[in-house]
Amino acid sequence: MRTSRHYYVESFDTISLAPYRISRSPFAHRYTTDQTVHAVYCNRLYPMKSSPDEDPIPAYWKLRRGVMLYDVPEKPLAIEGPDAVELLERVLVCRVADLGIGRCRYGLACDDDGSILMDGVLMRLASDRFWYVIANGEFLSWLGALAVGLEVNVFDPHSRVLQIQGPKSLDVLDAAIGGGLTTDFRYFRAGFFEVCGQTLWVSRTGWTGEIGIEIYTNSGPEPTDYDALWDGLFACGEPLGMEFSTGASMGIRRIEAGILDNGSDIERDLTPYGAGLGQFVRLDKDDFIGKAALERADRSQLLFGLVCPTAMPEPQMGVSYKNRHVGHVTIGTWSPTLDVGVGYVRFDEPLGGDDWFAKSVSVHDYDGTPHPATVDTLPFVDKDKQLPRVVWHGRGPVPGSG
C-alpha cells in the first residue's frame, strides 16, 4: 500500500529487502513484534504502528505532556572538506558560510526551474564538516554529481537517528550526559555530548513541534554501540516516564505543528513560494541552483492549512470553492488538542486578486460528500512556535526564547 510516499509492510520477515536497498534499523529488535507495521522512508524501514489497530492517542498525550522516544528514518548526509561550503552554497537556497559550528539551519534545495528537490536541516559539526539531514527521496547522487571538481567528500555516514521529544526531553538528555546541560543548548543548536558513555552529535530539533532532541548514531569517533545506547537512554528516561512510540503519534503532532513532508506535502512542482517557504530563500546571496527562476517566479502561496470541524481530511480528497474544484488535500488527521479535523490543502492556482487564507471551502470525502472547512495558516497548534524554543534551566524546562 502507498500513502503520501510512505510504503507500508506488515512484516519484513517474509520479504527480501536487499534488492530494494531498504535497510532495517539497528534498534528494530528492541521493539519489533509480529504485529509491528513498518513503513519505508528514505529507503529505511521504521515502525509506523505497533499493530494494525494501534490507537495512537495515548502516546500522543504522553508526547505532549511528558517524553517519548522515536526511532525515525530521516537520513543524514555528510559533506566534508575544504570546498564543503562552496558546494552547499551552490545547492541550497539559504546562506551556508555564516552558519556557526554547533548551529542548525533549515535548508531547501531547488532544481533549475525553481521547484523544490529536497528540504532538510543543515548542521555544522566543524569548520569543514557538515551534515544535511534529508527528508524522503534520493539526494546523495545529486550532491555527488555537483561535487565533481571540488575538494569535498560527500557520503552516507550510516547514521540512524533517535528522537526524544516532549516537555521532559531535556531532562532525559541531562541525565544521559551525567548532568550539566546548560542554557546555551537552545533551539536549532547542536553539539557533541558524552551520551550514556558514547560521544555523539545531538541537536535541539525534531519532527513534533514540541521541545525535543535528536541523537545521531555513528557521529563520533567510534562506531555506536546501539544496544548500550538504547539501554542507557531508557535507564535515564524511564524514571521520567519515557516510553517508546511508533510514528503514529508523531504523525498526528507533526501535522498540528505544520511540519511539511517533502514529496507528499511539498509536491514536486512547488517552488518555495508556492509551499509557503519563501522566507527561507536568500536571493541576496551569490548564484545558486534555481536562483534565476526564483527571481522570476510567482510569489503566490499554494499550500495552506485546512480546518474541518465535521470530518478528517485525508490525502487526495478534493477541495472546492464556490462549487468549483480548486485543489486537494495532501495529508490530514483529527487533532486531539483542537478536536477538529486538520490537514494541508494544495491549491491548483492562486486566487486571482486575493489570498486563499481564511476562505471558506468544502472538503469532499471519497464518496463525494462535502464538509465545510476553513483555510488557515500553519501551524494549527502553538501558532507562535514557542514550544520547541523552551530554554533549559537545570531543573526542568521553563518558557523562554530559543
ZIBELFEN-V666833 format. One record per pair of residues at least 6 apart in sequence whose C-alpha atoms are under 7 Angstrom apart, sorted by sequence separation. I is the first residue (numbers start at 1). GAP is how many residues later the second one is. D is the distance in whole Angstrom. If there is no record, write none. Layout:
i;gap;d
I;GAP;D
I;GAP;D
This chain:
i;gap;d
1;6;6
2;6;7
39;6;6
40;6;6
62;6;7
89;6;7
110;6;4
111;6;6
124;6;5
174;6;7
193;6;6
194;6;6
206;6;6
218;6;5
260;6;7
272;6;5
319;6;6
320;6;5
334;6;6
335;6;6
364;6;4
391;6;6
392;6;7
1;7;6
38;7;6
39;7;6
89;7;6
109;7;6
110;7;5
123;7;6
124;7;7
174;7;5
192;7;6
193;7;6
205;7;6
206;7;6
217;7;6
318;7;7
319;7;6
320;7;7
334;7;4
335;7;6
363;7;5
364;7;6
390;7;6
391;7;6
38;8;5
39;8;6
88;8;7
108;8;7
109;8;6
110;8;7
122;8;7
123;8;5
192;8;5
193;8;6
204;8;6
205;8;5
206;8;6
283;8;7
319;8;5
333;8;6
334;8;6
362;8;6
363;8;5
390;8;6
391;8;6
38;9;5
39;9;6
109;9;5
122;9;6
123;9;6
192;9;4
193;9;7
204;9;5
205;9;6
266;9;6
318;9;6
319;9;5
333;9;6
362;9;5
363;9;6
390;9;5
391;9;5
37;10;6
38;10;5
108;10;6
109;10;6
122;10;4
144;10;6
191;10;5
192;10;6
203;10;5
204;10;7
318;10;4
332;10;6
333;10;6
362;10;5
363;10;7
390;10;5
391;10;7
36;11;7
37;11;6
38;11;7
85;11;6
108;11;4
121;11;6
122;11;6
143;11;7
191;11;6
202;11;7
203;11;5
317;11;6
318;11;6
332;11;4
361;11;6
362;11;5
389;11;7
390;11;6
391;11;7
37;12;5
85;12;6
107;12;6
108;12;7
120;12;6
121;12;5
190;12;5
191;12;7
202;12;6
203;12;7
316;12;5
317;12;5
331;12;5
332;12;6
361;12;5
389;12;6
390;12;6
36;13;6
37;13;6
94;13;6
107;13;6
120;13;5
121;13;7
190;13;4
202;13;5
316;13;5
331;13;6
360;13;6
361;13;6
389;13;4
36;14;4
37;14;6
93;14;7
106;14;6
107;14;6
120;14;5
189;14;6
190;14;6
201;14;6
202;14;6
315;14;5
316;14;6
329;14;7
330;14;6
360;14;5
35;15;6
36;15;5
37;15;6
92;15;6
93;15;6
106;15;5
107;15;6
119;15;6
120;15;6
188;15;7
189;15;6
200;15;7
201;15;6
314;15;6
315;15;5
329;15;6
330;15;6
359;15;6
360;15;7
35;16;5
92;16;6
93;16;6
105;16;6
106;16;6
118;16;7
119;16;6
177;16;7
188;16;5
200;16;6
313;16;7
315;16;5
329;16;4
330;16;7
358;16;6
359;16;5
35;17;7
92;17;5
104;17;6
105;17;5
118;17;7
177;17;6
187;17;5
188;17;6
200;17;6
314;17;6
315;17;7
328;17;6
329;17;6
358;17;5
91;18;6
104;18;5
105;18;7
177;18;5
186;18;6
187;18;7
201;18;6
313;18;7
314;18;5
327;18;7
328;18;5
357;18;5
358;18;6
104;19;4
176;19;5
177;19;6
200;19;6
201;19;7
313;19;5
327;19;5
328;19;7
356;19;7
357;19;6
23;20;6
24;20;6
25;20;7
103;20;6
104;20;7
176;20;5
200;20;5
312;20;6
313;20;6
327;20;4
357;20;7
22;21;5
23;21;5
24;21;5
102;21;7
103;21;6
199;21;5
312;21;6
326;21;6
327;21;5
21;22;7
22;22;5
23;22;6
102;22;6
312;22;6
326;22;6
11;23;7
22;23;7
101;23;5
102;23;6
100;24;7
101;24;6
11;25;7
46;25;7
99;25;7
101;25;6
274;25;7
276;25;5
10;26;7
11;26;7
46;26;6
101;26;7
273;26;5
274;26;6
275;26;6
10;27;4
46;27;6
273;27;6
274;27;4
275;27;6
276;27;6
9;28;6
10;28;6
45;28;7
273;28;6
274;28;5
275;28;5
313;28;6
8;29;7
9;29;5
44;29;6
274;29;6
312;29;4
313;29;6
8;30;6
9;30;6
311;30;6
312;30;7
313;30;6
8;31;4
42;31;7
309;31;5
7;32;5
8;32;6
41;32;6
42;32;7
308;32;6
309;32;6
6;33;6
7;33;5
42;33;7
196;33;6
307;33;7
308;33;5
6;34;6
307;34;6
308;34;6
6;35;6
307;35;5
196;36;5
306;36;6
307;36;7
196;37;7
306;37;5
305;38;6
306;38;6
305;39;5
306;39;6
304;40;6
305;40;6
321;40;5
303;41;7
304;41;5
320;41;6
321;41;7
169;42;7
170;42;7
208;42;6
303;42;6
304;42;7
319;42;7
320;42;5
163;43;7
167;43;7
169;43;6
303;43;5
319;43;6
320;43;7
84;44;6
166;44;5
167;44;6
169;44;7
302;44;6
303;44;6
319;44;5
165;45;6
166;45;5
208;45;5
209;45;6
302;45;5
318;45;6
319;45;6
82;46;6
165;46;6
166;46;6
208;46;5
317;46;7
318;46;5
81;47;5
165;47;4
207;47;6
302;47;7
317;47;6
80;48;6
81;48;7
164;48;6
165;48;6
209;48;5
302;48;6
317;48;6
80;49;4
164;49;5
208;49;7
317;49;6
79;50;6
80;50;6
163;50;6
164;50;6
300;50;6
79;51;5
163;51;4
78;52;6
79;52;6
162;52;6
163;52;6
78;53;5
161;53;6
162;53;5
77;54;5
78;54;7
161;54;6
162;54;7
76;55;6
77;55;5
161;55;5
76;56;5
77;56;6
160;56;6
161;56;6
76;57;4
159;57;6
160;57;5
176;57;6
75;58;5
76;58;6
159;58;5
74;59;7
75;59;5
159;59;5
74;60;6
75;60;7
87;60;6
158;60;7
159;60;7
176;60;6
311;60;7
74;61;6
157;61;7
175;61;6
310;61;6
172;64;6
308;64;6
309;64;7
172;65;5
265;65;5
308;65;4
264;66;6
265;66;7
307;66;5
308;66;7
83;67;6
306;67;7
307;67;5
83;68;5
84;68;6
306;68;6
307;68;6
82;69;6
83;69;5
306;69;5
307;69;7
81;70;6
82;70;6
305;70;6
306;70;5
81;71;4
304;71;7
305;71;5
80;72;6
81;72;6
304;72;6
305;72;5
79;73;7
80;73;5
304;73;6
305;73;6
79;74;6
80;74;7
304;74;7
79;75;5
78;76;6
79;76;7
78;77;5
77;78;6
78;78;6
77;79;5
78;79;6
256;79;7
77;80;7
252;81;6
76;83;7
105;83;7
104;84;5
103;85;6
104;85;6
103;86;5
104;86;7
74;87;7
102;87;6
103;87;6
73;88;7
102;88;5
255;88;7
72;89;6
102;89;5
71;90;6
72;90;6
71;91;5
72;91;7
70;92;6
71;92;7
42;93;7
69;93;7
70;93;5
42;94;5
69;94;6
70;94;6
41;95;6
42;95;6
69;95;4
68;96;6
69;96;6
67;97;7
68;97;5
67;98;6
68;98;6
67;99;4
66;100;5
67;100;6
65;101;7
66;101;5
67;101;5
63;102;7
64;102;6
65;102;6
66;102;5
67;102;6
63;103;5
64;103;7
258;120;5
258;121;4
257;122;5
258;122;7
256;123;6
257;123;6
256;124;5
257;124;6
256;125;5
136;126;6
135;127;6
136;127;7
119;143;6
118;144;7
117;151;7
116;152;6
115;153;7
115;154;5
116;154;6
115;155;5
116;155;6
115;156;4
116;156;7
114;157;6
69;173;7
67;174;7
68;174;5
69;174;6
70;174;6
66;175;7
67;175;5
68;175;5
69;175;5
70;175;6
68;176;6
69;176;6
70;176;6
114;176;4
211;176;6
212;176;7
68;177;6
112;177;6
113;177;6
114;177;7
210;177;5
211;177;4
111;178;6
112;178;4
209;178;7
210;178;5
211;178;7
110;179;6
111;179;5
114;179;5
209;179;6
211;179;7
110;180;6
113;180;5
114;180;5
112;181;7
59;186;7
94;186;6
94;187;6
95;187;7
93;188;5
94;188;6
60;189;5
93;189;6
59;190;6
56;192;6
57;192;7
56;193;5
93;195;7
50;196;6
92;196;7
49;197;5
90;197;7
91;197;6
48;198;5
49;198;7
90;198;4
91;198;6
27;199;7
47;199;5
48;199;5
49;199;6
89;199;7
90;199;6
26;200;7
47;200;6
48;200;6
187;201;7
187;202;5
186;203;7
186;205;6
183;208;6
183;209;5
182;210;7
183;210;6
182;211;7
182;212;7
181;213;7
187;215;5
186;216;5
171;225;6
5;258;7
5;259;6
4;260;5
